[in-house]
Amino acid sequence: MNPKLTLVLAAALLAAGCAEPRTMVVECKFPTQYMPDGPALVAQEYGEMSPIPLDAVQFNNPLLKERLVVQTLKASRTPTNTVQVSARIVNCTDAPLVLGLRSHFMGEDAVENEPESVWRKLIIQPRALGNYKESSLTADVNNYLIEIRDAY
């Protein structure tokens, strides 16, 4: 092998080894769309309400939207044809978050067809990920809703 080529290759390998590795840091990007403050249901006139989106996450405390991000939200059928929902949540703060999560499963008419799940505690360390999973009791599920609250 040519000594000059060997020297150039050695210098390139040395330079690559000295390059600073890319640091992986949790980055929280909050949605830019308008999210109204306050409760989802507003009693203005009989029969009027602000709709709660289905197949989504609902924060019970408006301050939570400034402290966490739902990175992944999905639902799938299990081998027994029930529905399993899962959410991956990012703690965007520098302190641990203690959350409570529960799921509502609804039938074709968007009305609950089984009791909501129990509140499950999820502790997420600073700038870290947390995972939540819940399965329905029946196969007659068309929609779901996951609630998140502070759970001190």
N, C-alpha and C positions, 0 to 999 in steps of 0.2 A: 504494500500500500504506500502511496505517495506520502512522504513526511509532512508536506504542507497541508494536504487534505486531512491527515490525521490531526494535525494541530488545529485546523479550522473546526473539525467535528468536536474535538475536545473542548474548545472554547465555547461552541454553541451549547453543548451539554452543560457546561459549567454555568453559563448565563441562564439557561432554562432552570437549573436547580436553584439559582439565587433569586429568581423572580418571586415576588410576594404572592402567596396563594390568595385566591379570591375568598373573602369572608362571606359566609352565608348568614344573613341577618333577616329576621322576620320583618317583612314590610307590610304594613296595613294600608290598604287603599279603601277608603270609605266611599259608598255610592254617592254620586253627585245629584241624583234625582231628589226631588223634594219629598221629605218624609215628615208628615205633620206631627207635631208634638201632642201629647195627651193620649187618652184612651182611644181605642179603635171604635167603640160604640159611643155615639154622641146622641143624647136624648133631646132632640130639637122638636120634632113633631112625631106623632104616632106613625109608625111605619117607615120612618126615615132613619138611615144609619150610614156611617161610612163603612164600606165593605171590608171584611177581613179576607185577605187573599188565602186561598187554599193551596196545598202542596208547597208550603212555605214555613218560615220561622216567624213567630210573633214574640217581640220583646215585651215583657210586662212592666219594664221600667225604661223610660225613654233614654236614660243615661247609659244604658247598656250599649246602645248603638255607637257610642263614643269610645267604648272600652274593648269591644270585641268585633270580630268579623267572622261570618259564616263562610268558610272557604269552599266547602263541598256540602251539597244537600242532595240526597238521592233516595229513591224507593225502588224496591224490587220484589218480585214474587219468590217465595220460598218453595221448596219441593212439595210442601203440603198446601200450596196455593194461598197461604196467608201473605201479608205484606210486611216487609221489614224496611223501616226507614233508618237512615243514618245521616249524621251531620258531623263534619269536622270543623272545629271552632278554634280560632286563633285569639289568644290573649294579647292585646295590643298595648298593655300597660307594663309598668316595671314592678308590679306587685302581683301576688297570686290572686286569682279570681275564684270565688266559690259560687257556683251556679246550681240552680235547680232546673231540671228539664223534664217535661212530660209530653206525651203524644196523644192526639185525638185522631181516631180513625172514623171515617164517614162513608156512608153508602152512596148509592146512585143519586139520591135527592139532596146530597150535601148535609145530611143530618146524621149525628153520631149514631152508629148502630151497635156500639159497645161502650162500656165505661172508659173514661180516659185512663191512661196508665198512671201509676203512682209517680210522685216526684222523685227523680233520681239525682243524687248529688254528684257534681262533676267539679273537681279541683284542677285548675289549669295554672301551671307555673308561669312566671313572667316571660313574655315573648315566646311562648310555647304553644303547642297544639293539644287539643283535647278531642276525644271522640265519644259520640253518643249513638246508641243503637236501641231500637225498640221494635217489637213485632206485634202485629195485630192478633187478636184471638180468633177471628173469623176470616173467611175468604171473601166475604161480601164487602170489600173495601174499594172505593173509587178515589177517595181523596184523603189527605192527612193534614195535620197542623201540628207543629212542634212549638211548645211554649218554653221560653227561657226567662228565668227570674233570678234575682239575687237570692242566695241561700245561706248567708252567714252561718 
